[in-house]
């Protein structure tokens, strides 16, 4: 199961890199610099949160397989990074658009959700 989880994470990484590339293109070629910088900041923090969650999931799986105790999923660290991104956007409104940061934070979770739907339909079609 862990191998499929890691494969899924790598697939999601590709999508997130594409979104960050699109933000860079928007940053360089449009006059809406602060909006695309906000999206990029949100995407990077969302990607970090996803990476942290994946790492903690791997540690939990390993601990359960070895009958060890496991403490926490890193919720405090993930909330702290979101708070830090929000503070950065509020303190530097000329560089980062606050709503774009919030949208960027949600894109990582939207990628996970949409990939789940598409991959589930693909598997259902493949095994039918």
Buried (B, 14 or more C-beta within 10 A) or exposed (E): EEEEEEEBBEEBBEBBEEBBEBBEEBBEEEEBBBBBBBBBBBBBBBBBBBBBBBEBBBBBBEEEEEEEEEEEBBEEBBEEBBEEBBEBBEEEEEEBBBEBBBBBBBBBEEBBEEBEEEEEEEEEEEEE
